Amino acid sequence: MTDDRLDWESTYAIALALKRAYPQANLKEVSLGQIYAWTLELSEFQDDPLLANDDILSAIYQDWLEEILHEQ
């Protein structure tokens, strides 16, 4: 296990990784299903896909949104 490993508890780190991977994403059009799929595609993500739930995915979405809002 390395320090850059992501799991479902790393919602903020996942949000930052998704923000880097998908800089042009319009969060108004991104679904929780899309966040789930994109998270699984992250090379540093290493957790059981079955552990995801709407609360976790919503937290990732919220963290990502807050990062964008703080840039403005």
Residue frames as a rotation matrix with the C-alpha (Angstrom) as fourth column:
MET 1
0.583 0.813 0.000 0.00
0.813 -0.583 0.000 0.00
0.000 0.000 -1.000 0.00
THR 2
-0.552 -0.761 0.341 1.29
0.769 -0.623 -0.146 3.44
0.323 0.182 0.929 -0.93
ASP 3
-0.649 0.238 -0.722 0.43
0.382 -0.719 -0.580 6.91
-0.658 -0.653 0.376 0.32
ASP 4
-0.755 0.343 -0.558 -1.22
-0.607 -0.688 0.398 7.84
-0.247 0.640 0.728 -2.98
ARG 5
-0.849 0.516 -0.119 -3.68
0.443 0.815 0.374 4.94
0.290 0.264 -0.920 -2.85
LEU 6
-0.658 0.708 0.254 -7.29
-0.724 -0.688 0.042 6.08
0.205 -0.157 0.966 -2.91
ASP 7
-0.811 0.545 -0.211 -10.26
0.567 0.822 -0.054 4.35
0.144 -0.164 -0.976 -1.34
TRP 8
-0.009 0.932 0.363 -13.89
0.659 -0.267 0.703 5.32
0.752 0.246 -0.611 -0.77
GLU 9
0.498 0.159 -0.852 -12.99
0.830 -0.374 0.415 7.11
-0.253 -0.914 -0.318 2.48
SER 10
-0.522 -0.798 -0.301 -10.71
0.600 -0.594 0.536 9.47
-0.607 0.099 0.789 0.51
THR 11
0.428 0.824 0.371 -13.54
0.835 -0.204 -0.510 11.58
-0.345 0.529 -0.776 -0.89
TYR 12
0.734 -0.181 -0.655 -11.56
-0.192 -0.980 0.055 14.83
-0.651 0.085 -0.754 -1.01
ALA 13
-0.357 -0.934 0.006 -8.52
-0.337 0.135 0.932 13.18
-0.871 0.331 -0.363 -2.62
ILE 14
-0.338 0.335 0.879 -10.78
0.785 0.616 0.067 11.46
-0.519 0.713 -0.472 -5.15
ALA 15
0.739 0.655 -0.158 -12.44
0.494 -0.685 -0.535 14.80
-0.459 0.317 -0.830 -5.93
LEU 16
0.338 -0.700 -0.629 -9.04
-0.505 -0.699 0.507 16.39
-0.794 0.146 -0.590 -6.57
ALA 17
-0.627 -0.581 0.519 -7.99
0.064 0.626 0.777 13.47
-0.776 0.521 -0.355 -8.79
LEU 18
0.044 0.735 0.677 -11.22
0.910 0.250 -0.331 13.70
-0.412 0.630 -0.658 -10.79
LYS 19
0.778 0.202 -0.595 -10.83
0.073 -0.970 -0.234 17.46
-0.624 0.139 -0.769 -11.11
ARG 20
-0.166 -0.925 -0.341 -7.36
-0.535 -0.206 0.819 16.91
-0.828 0.319 -0.461 -12.59
ALA 21
-0.696 -0.120 0.708 -8.51
0.342 0.812 0.473 14.06
-0.631 0.572 -0.524 -14.84
TYR 22
-0.118 0.769 0.629 -11.65
0.982 -0.002 0.187 15.83
0.145 0.640 -0.755 -16.08
PRO 23
-0.749 -0.293 -0.594 -10.90
0.479 -0.859 -0.181 19.57
-0.457 -0.420 0.784 -15.99
GLN 24
-0.910 0.411 -0.047 -13.62
-0.322 -0.633 0.704 20.42
0.260 0.656 0.708 -18.50
ALA 25
-0.598 0.721 -0.350 -16.39
0.722 0.674 0.157 18.49
0.349 -0.159 -0.923 -16.71
ASN 26
-0.499 0.585 0.639 -19.56
-0.501 -0.797 0.338 20.47
0.707 -0.151 0.691 -16.12
LEU 27
-1.000 0.012 -0.016 -20.67
0.020 0.579 -0.815 19.31
-0.001 -0.815 -0.579 -12.69
LYS 28
-0.335 0.940 -0.067 -24.25
-0.764 -0.312 -0.565 20.35
-0.552 -0.139 0.822 -13.46
GLU 29
0.387 0.451 -0.804 -24.27
-0.879 0.444 -0.174 17.52
0.279 0.774 0.568 -16.01
VAL 30
-0.590 -0.681 -0.435 -22.24
-0.467 0.726 -0.505 14.92
0.659 -0.095 -0.746 -14.07
SER 31
0.562 0.824 -0.076 -24.26
-0.482 0.401 0.779 12.16
0.672 -0.401 0.623 -12.43
LEU 32
0.346 -0.399 0.849 -23.31
-0.831 0.290 0.475 10.09
-0.436 -0.870 -0.231 -9.40
GLY 33
0.843 -0.009 0.538 -23.05
0.197 0.936 -0.293 7.15
-0.501 0.353 0.790 -11.78
GLN 34
0.764 -0.600 0.238 -20.47
0.102 -0.252 -0.962 9.05
0.637 0.759 -0.131 -13.81
ILE 35
0.325 -0.645 0.692 -18.50
-0.906 -0.422 0.031 9.92
0.272 -0.637 -0.721 -10.67
TYR 36
0.595 -0.041 0.803 -18.56
-0.391 0.857 0.334 6.23
-0.702 -0.513 0.494 -9.75
ALA 37
0.900 -0.214 0.380 -17.31
0.429 0.591 -0.683 5.14
-0.078 0.777 0.624 -13.17
TRP 38
0.608 -0.699 0.377 -14.61
-0.225 -0.607 -0.763 7.83
0.762 0.379 -0.526 -13.33
THR 39
0.422 -0.440 0.793 -13.43
-0.897 -0.072 0.437 6.99
-0.135 -0.895 -0.425 -9.80
LEU 40
0.726 -0.116 0.678 -13.00
0.014 0.988 0.155 3.33
-0.688 -0.103 0.718 -10.73
GLU 41
0.852 -0.392 0.347 -10.90
0.415 0.099 -0.905 4.42
0.320 0.914 0.247 -13.73
LEU 42
0.679 -0.639 0.362 -8.41
-0.702 -0.709 0.065 6.34
0.215 -0.298 -0.930 -11.57
SER 43
0.222 -0.672 -0.707 -5.12
-0.117 0.701 -0.703 4.42
0.968 0.238 0.077 -11.53
GLU 44
-0.750 -0.584 0.310 -4.56
-0.325 -0.082 -0.942 5.22
0.576 -0.807 -0.128 -7.85
PHE 45
0.071 0.852 0.519 -8.02
-0.991 0.001 0.134 4.01
0.114 -0.523 0.844 -6.80
GLN 46
-0.608 -0.308 -0.732 -7.84
-0.240 0.950 -0.201 0.63
0.757 0.053 -0.652 -5.07
ASP 47
-0.704 0.464 0.537 -11.00
-0.556 0.109 -0.824 -0.27
-0.441 -0.879 0.181 -3.20
ASP 48
-0.724 0.519 0.455 -13.95
0.563 0.825 -0.046 -2.59
-0.399 0.223 -0.889 -3.56
PRO 49
-0.892 0.405 0.200 -16.39
-0.119 -0.638 0.761 -1.09
0.436 0.655 0.617 -6.10
LEU 50
-0.145 0.900 -0.410 -19.27
0.517 0.422 0.744 -2.69
0.844 -0.104 -0.527 -4.20
LEU 51
-0.352 -0.043 -0.935 -18.60
0.923 -0.186 -0.338 -0.49
-0.159 -0.982 0.105 -1.15
ALA 52
-0.979 -0.008 0.202 -19.69
0.069 -0.952 0.298 2.67
0.190 0.305 0.933 -2.96
ASN 53
-0.165 0.973 -0.164 -23.02
0.961 0.121 -0.247 4.24
-0.220 -0.199 -0.955 -2.09
ASP 54
0.393 0.415 0.821 -24.86
0.683 -0.729 0.042 7.47
0.615 0.544 -0.570 -2.84
ASP 55
0.958 -0.060 -0.279 -23.57
0.180 -0.630 0.755 9.15
-0.221 -0.774 -0.593 0.32
ILE 56
0.082 -0.996 0.030 -19.94
0.509 0.068 0.858 8.55
-0.857 -0.055 0.512 -0.67
LEU 57
-0.287 -0.169 0.943 -20.50
0.955 -0.122 0.269 9.59
0.070 0.978 0.197 -4.27
SER 58
0.716 0.589 0.376 -22.37
0.531 -0.808 0.256 12.71
0.454 0.016 -0.891 -3.13
ALA 59
0.733 -0.522 -0.437 -19.47
0.222 -0.423 0.878 13.61
-0.643 -0.741 -0.194 -0.83
ILE 60
-0.303 -0.838 0.454 -17.03
0.765 0.071 0.640 13.30
-0.569 0.542 0.619 -3.74
TYR 61
0.069 0.440 0.895 -19.32
0.874 -0.460 0.159 15.50
0.482 0.771 -0.416 -5.85
GLN 62
0.931 0.348 -0.111 -19.59
0.350 -0.767 0.537 18.09
0.102 -0.539 -0.836 -3.07
ASP 63
0.338 -0.891 -0.302 -15.82
0.384 -0.162 0.909 18.17
-0.859 -0.423 0.288 -2.49
TRP 64
-0.407 -0.450 0.795 -15.24
0.895 -0.024 0.444 18.59
-0.181 0.893 0.413 -6.23
LEU 65
0.405 0.663 0.630 -17.83
0.728 -0.651 0.216 21.38
0.553 0.371 -0.746 -6.46
GLU 66
0.904 -0.084 -0.419 -16.33
0.276 -0.635 0.722 23.22
-0.327 -0.768 -0.551 -3.48
GLU 67
-0.100 -0.992 0.072 -12.88
0.635 -0.007 0.772 23.04
-0.766 0.123 0.631 -5.08
ILE 68
-0.296 0.061 0.953 -14.23
0.905 -0.299 0.301 24.64
0.304 0.952 0.033 -8.24
LEU 69
0.719 0.661 0.216 -16.09
0.537 -0.725 0.431 27.32
0.441 -0.194 -0.876 -6.30
HIS 70
0.666 -0.521 -0.534 -12.98
0.381 -0.379 0.844 28.21
-0.642 -0.765 -0.054 -4.29
GLU 71
-0.337 -0.797 0.502 -11.06
0.864 -0.049 0.502 28.81
-0.375 0.602 0.705 -7.53
GLN 72
0.106 0.488 0.866 -13.47
0.827 -0.527 0.195 31.51
0.552 0.696 -0.460 -8.65
